[in-house]
Amino acid sequence: MASASANQCQCSAGYEASGGNLNTYGGFPCSPCAPGFFKAAAGPQPCEPCESGSYKNASGAGNCTRCAGSLNFSPAGSVGPQNCSCDCGFEELAAQNCTACLAGTYKDVTGAGPCTPCPFPDSTSPPQAALNASCACNAGFAGGPGTACVRCAGGSAKLVWGHGECEACADGTLPADAAWVEPTSVASPCAWECLAGLYHPDSLSGGGVVAEAAAPNACKQCELRPAENP
């Protein structure tokens, strides 16, 4: 029975052809995968680095080991548990325990360090934010990445969280003899009030602020009442 040719020889799992020439690997001796690298099956393929979040501290055959606990980051090709830490967007509040950054914070580096609060008032971020740019202005406030958030002026509104500008309130929502006022809440972004001496029938305060949803009837003259004698 004829023996197999050298070209039919293959490196076993955990080993790769020396010299890296995959077309003629049968003519080279096989070398063990270096620490941090693995090869799951026999064949001409080279050893591959362990993926992020795992490591392999020995050469030759063997699988990569996942980082302990909830540690979720290690550089590809890591050689030991000392390379394991928390990924961006996570902080290590307890040993080997990575916890997602809370809303309003972020972490843009790997490691055990804490999450950082968003830098500007009236801004927040989603949970597990991994970038400073994830911090954006709340509804009712305008601003772009890396800039302070500014409250929308009277006659303008921004109804959602995120980077962006305030937009002008819709035409036809400001009655005659009224003026825009600075919004007091996100619930009434296009607020206005009648001018001095006037009132609006839909105003709950008798003389003042009416939300955008109120019917845009004309402001009415306040009634003068003579003083009553006791």
Secondary structure, 3 states (H helix, E strand, C coil): CCCCCHHHCCECCCEEECCCCHHHHHHCCEEECCCCEECCCCECCCCEECCCCEECCCCCCCCCEECCCCCCECCCCCCCHHHCECCCCEEEEECCEEEECCCCEECCCCCCCCCEECCCCCEECCCCCCCHHHCEECCCEEECCCCCCEECCCCEECCCCCCECCEECCCCCCCCCEEECCCCCCCCCCCEEECCCEECCCCCCCCCEECCCCCCCCCEECCCCCCCCC
